[in-house]
């Protein structure tokens, strides 16, 4: 997450992108809390796919669907409810 913050210009920019506090982003960066799934996709897209959701929030709950409009070559990320137990 620190790499993502650096690439986007700092924690303040990620906080603005995700509409959360800088404190929340800092907790993600230092590992106190994981990056919430709902923000991973925004961050991946803002980074043009340079850091994938699977790296921001590991855990195997992600699936990819082909998408020419998504910057990550394997497609757009989706949370698979079958893998999360929801």
Number of C-alpha atoms within 10 A of each C-alpha: 21 16 12 20 19 12 16 16 11 15 23 17 16 25 17 12 14 15 10 13 13 16 12 16 26 19 14 19 19 11 12 11 12 16 20 11 17 12 17 20 20 15 24 23 18 17 17 13 18 15 19 22 27 17 11 23 18 13 10 11 18 18 16 14 11 12 13 11 9 16 17 21 13 15 16 22 22 15 16 14 11 8 12 11 7 6
